[in-house]
């Protein structure tokens, strides 16, 4: 990454980050609501429910990003959704890795420790990875409406 990527105009960076965060919050709400419905009333197993809710949330996040902060950007390659999905899978792996290291490696096995490592630390690191991956591998820097280039 070049130094120039971090010297962007603050308003453009704020708009991009705000749009990305809004898309992420919407996707998170879809993930949580669908997972809860699939586990509860639909009585699906936890892995099936989570897989389906993750896929739906990725689709919502992609659409929200494509129609929001990256609406003027050109998607990279022939399969931008596949790249977006891969970036989100990498983010999910980061969350699981944080939880695994904390729970099994460090022996922090309480529910609070699991929540902090997976849902706070892991989510924070995964969000940084998702933001960078989305703007680097999914949507081209050229054509972003007033946003900084990286």
N, C-alpha and C positions, 0 to 999 in steps of 0.2 A: 504494500500500500504506500502510496506517495504521500508526502507531507501536504501537498496541495489538496488532497481529499478532505483534510480536517480543517482547512482554512476557508470553508464555504461561508457564504453570507448567512448570518444567523437566522433571519426570517425564513429563508428557503429551507434550511435544515429543520427548523421548528415545524414548518408545515408538513414536511415529509415525515418526520417522526410522529407528529400528531395523527396524521392520516394512517400511518402504519400501526400505531397503537390502537386507534379506533377500530381498524379492521381486525386486529388481534383480539380485542375485547369482545367484539361481535362473534368471532369464531369461538372464543372461549365459552361464551354463553350458549351457543349452539351445541358445543361439545358436552358441556355439563347437563343441559336440559335433555338432550337426546340420550346420553349415557344413563341418566336417572330414569328416563321413561323405558328404555330398553331393559334395564336391570329390574325395574319394579314391575309395572303392569305387563310388559311384554315377556318378562321372566326369562330373558336370555342370559347365558353365562357371561361372566365378567370380561373375558377376552374377546368374545364375539361382540358384546355391547360396546366395548372400548374401541375395537377396530372399526365398527360402523360409525360410531360418533366421531372418531378421529378423521375418517374419510370425509364425512359430511362437513366437519369443521374446516378441513383443508380446502374443500371446495368453496365454502363461504369466504374464507380468508383470501383465496386467490381472486375470486370475483370482486370482493371489496377493495383489494389492492389494485386490481386492473382497472376498476371503475373510479377509484379514488386517487391516492397519491401518485400512482404510476399511469394514469389514464393517457398521458401524452407520450409515454415511453414506448419504445418498440420492444416487444418480447424477444428474447434471444432464442435463436434456433427454431427448430420445427415443433418442438414439444415443450412449450413454456410451463404447462401445468405439470408435466412429469418432473421438470427441474424444480418447480415450486414444492411438489410433493416430496422430492428427495431432500430438499433443504429442511422441510418440516420434520421428516423422519430423523434427520441428523439432530435437530433440536430435541426431539423426543428421546433420542439416545443419550444426549447430554444430561437430560433430567434423570433418566434411569441410572446413568453412571454416577451422578451425584448421590442419589439415594443408595446405590449399591456400596459405594465407598464409605458413606456415613454409617449405614446399617451393619454391613458385614465386615468392612475393613476397620472402622474405628470403634465398632461395638456400641454405637449410639442407637439403641433399639426402641426407644419410647415413641409413642405416636407423635409427640411434639417434635422430636428430632427428625423423624421421617418427614413430617410436614415442612419443617425448615429446610432440610436438605433437598427434598424433591420439588416442593411447590414454591419455595422462595429462592434459595440459592440456585437450584437447577433451572427454574423458570427464568430467572434473571439472566443466567449465562446463555440459555437456549434462545431467549429473545434477542440478545445481541447477535448471536449466530444467525438467527432467522432474518434479522434486519440486513445484516451484511450479505448473506447469501441471496436474499430476494433482490437487492439492488445490484449485486455483482453478477449473478448467474441467471436470473430470471428476466429482469427488465434492463434494457440498455440505458447507459448514462445519457447518451445523445437523445435529445428530444424531451427530457424531463422538464416540465413546466416550472422554470424558476428554481429548480433544485440544484444542489451542488453535485459535482462529478467526482467519481472515485475511481 
